[in-house]
Amino acid sequence: MVKNYLLAISAIIKKDAKIFFRYPINAIFRIFEPIIWIAPVYFLALSFQVNGENIGFHEYTGTTDFMAFIIIGSIVGGFVSAVLWGMGFSLKSEMDAGVIESNWLTPIPLWVQLVGRSIFSLIITSLNVLMTGFLIWLIFGFNIGDRIAEALITLIPMLIALYGLGFGIAALVLITNNANNIIDISNFLLNILSGESFPITVLPRGIMFISLALPLTYGYDAIRGILLGSKTLLPLNIERWILIGFMVVGVFVGYRILVRTERYCKTMGNIGFH
């Protein structure tokens, strides 16, 4: 059974790769698009520097390297978006293509199909991060230290946990038939509340309480603490255990929600409305 699932995932990745590389201009633009977004932030940060350092930023984070702080957040946020869009929007794509019904009739479970779509998104995101990061380093310059392997080990349970969240969002897409709004809102709120682009300590107390309740917050915080030596909200080991717990609970709960939603859709027959 596992072998069959792996073959199905491999076939999905190959299919998505063919579609993606049929539009080479779009693939190239994805490399340069982050630079376009980061450039204004870089020049804005320069205007706040005193003797080449962001003193106020250091008081909140423990580091003066604002650019590296932003880039690390953008990289991790890119992986978050890859999982959410890869899983949730894949259902919308199949609805638009008119193949969701036939896909559901295959002996491959829905969760396997979603994982296959998200893996390709993660592969493209990883390649995009490497190329974009190199270009940004050449243009703007930043330093993320030499503990990259440790940061990647911390990132892994966070990414696995996101699959649980992705399953839940895919379930919402099945019920509402509205992928764009659900994923856009979820992705935006998660990245804002988790501190993708700023330290959450600057948020109002009520909103910061919500941020502290999100496991993703500790993922961003731990990875920055490892690479930049910035102040972390909690000791690194505790933040890692939070991510591991999030991974176990998140995947289990998300999977159960998806299975129950799939059963509900098949029972009610509303798949025909997609």
N, C-alpha and C positions, 0 to 999 in steps of 0.2 A: 504493500500500500504506500509506504513512504517513497519507494522508487517511482511509483506512478505519479505521486504528488510532485516530486522533483522534476520529472519529465514535463508535467503540465506547466510548472513554473518556468522551466527553461524555454518552452514553446511560447509562453506569454512574453517573456523578455525578448526573444528573437522577433516576435511580431511587433512589439512596441519599438524596438530598435529600427526596424525597417520603416515604420511610419515616421519616426523622429528624424532620421537621416534623409528622408525624402524632401525635407525642407532645410537645406544646409544654411541658408541665410538666417533662419530662426535660431539654429544651433550656434552660429557665430555671434549673433546679437546677444545671446544669453551670457556670453563671456564678458561683453563690454557693458551690459546694462547695469550691473552693480557698481561699476566705476562711475557711471553717470550719477547714480544716487549718492555715492559716498563723497564725491568731489565737493559739493556745497558744504557738507558737514565738516570736511577737512579745513576749508578756508574760514568757516565760521569759528572753528576751534582756535585757529591762529589769532583771531581778533581778541580772544580772551586770555591769551598767554601773557605771562609776565616773565621776562628774561628766558623765554623759550619753554616755560613750564606752566601747566594749568593748575595753579595753586588751589583754587577753590575746589576743583574736581578731586584733587588729592585728599582733601579733608573728608570727602564722602567715600572714596574708594581705596585710598592707600596707594594709588599710583597716579603719576602725572601723564602717563601715555594714553591720552584720550583716544587717539587713532586706533591703537591696538585694542582698546576696550570695545570700540564700536565694531571693528572688523571681526573680533572673536564672536560678538553677539550676532553679527550678520551671518557668520558661517554656521553657528549652531541653529539660528533661526531658519537658515536655508534647509537644513536637514529636517527640522520640524515641519516646514511647509511641504517638503518632498513626501513625507509619510502621509500627511493629511490630504494633500491634493492627489497623490498617487492612489490612495484608497478610496476616498470619497468621490473624487471627480471621475474616476474610472467608470463608476456606475452610470454617471450622467453621460459619459461618452458612449457607453454601450446602449443607453436609451436612445440617444440621438442617432446612432448608427442602425438601430433596429435589431440588435442582436442579443439583447439582454435575455429575452425569452429562451432563445436557443442555447445560450450559455448556461442558463439554469437547468436545462434538460440534460446537460452532460453529467457524467458520474463524478465530476470534480467538485468538491464542496466550494461554496461561495468564498469562504475565508482563504482558501488556497489561491483562488483567482485574484483576490484583493492583494494578497502578499506578493504574488508575481508582478502585479502592476506597480506596487510600491518599491520593489527591489530595483526595477529599472530606473525609477525616479531617483533612488538613492545613488545608483551608479552614475547617472548623469550629473547629479548634484555634486558628488565627490570629484569627478573630473572638472566640473565647472569651478569648484572651490580651489582646486590646485592651480588652475590656469589663471583665474581671477586674482587669487591671492598673490601669485608671483607678479602679475602686472601692477597690482596696487603697491606691492613692496618696492617695485622699481620706480613708480611715479611718486608716491607719497612717503614711503619709508615707515617701517614700524618694527618692533622687536617683541617676539613672543617667547623668548627663552628657549631652553633646550629640553623641556619636560613634555614634549609632544606625545610620546608614547603613553605616559601616565594620563594625560588629558584624554587620549583616545579610549583608554580603558574605562575612564569615568563616563565617556560619552555613550558607550555601548549599552549599559542598562537603561539609560535615558531613551535611546532610540527604540529599544525593544518595548519599553513601556508605552511609547507613542503608538505602537501597533494596537494596543488596547483602546486608546483614544480614537485611533483611526477606525477600528471596528464600530465603535459607538457612533461616530459621525456618519459612517456608511449606512448604519441602521436608520439614522435620521433622514438621510437622502432617500432611502427606500420608501419611507413613510410619507415624506413631504414632496418628493419629486422636485426638489429645489436645491441642487448642489451648490451653485454659485454663491448664493447668499449665506448658506449654512457654513461653508468652508471659509469664505471671506471673513465673516464675523468671528468664527471660532479662531481662525489663525491670527487675526488682528488682536483680539482680546488676549489670547494666550501670550503672544509676543510682547504686548504692552505691559500686561500685569506681571509677567515673568522677568521683566527687565532686560529685554533684548538690546535696547539702545541707550539705557541709562541705569544708574543704581536705583533700586526700588526705595531706598531710604529717603529719596526726595519726594516721594508720593505723600499725599495727605494720609493721616493716620488710618482712617477707615478703609481706604483703598489698599494701603500697605498691608493691612491685616489680611485682606483677600490674597494679596501676592504671597504672603508668607505661608498661606494654606496650600499653595500650588507647588507640587513637587518639582515642576519644571524650573521654578525660581532657583532651586538649589543646584540644578544642573548647570545653568548659566553661571551661577556664583562660584561653584566648585571649579569649573574649567578655567574661569578667569583667575581664580586664586592660584591654580597650579601654574598657569602660563605667565601671569603677570606679577604674582606675589602680592596681589591686592588683598585687602581685608575681606574676610568671608563672614557671612551672617552667622554661621555655626562652624565648629571645627570640621575640617575636611572629611574625616572619617565618618562623622555623624551624617554629613550631607551625602556621602556615598551610600550609607545604609538606607537613607531616605529614598534614594534613587532605586536601590535594589528592591525595597519594599514596594515602591511604585510600580516597578517592572512586574513583580509577581501578581499583585492585586489588580493592576491595570489591565494586563493581558487577560486574566481570568474573567473579570467583570465585563470587559469589552466583548470578549468572545461570547459569553452567555447572552448579552444583549443582542448581538448580531444573530445568533442562532434563533432566539425567540422571535425576533423581528422577521427573519426569513420565514419561519414557520407561520407566523401571523399573515404575512403577505400571500403565502401559498394557500392558506386556509380561506382567506377573504377573497382571493382571486383578483386583488388589485394590481397585480403585476401587469395586467393588460392595459392599465391606465398610463403606464410609463411610456 
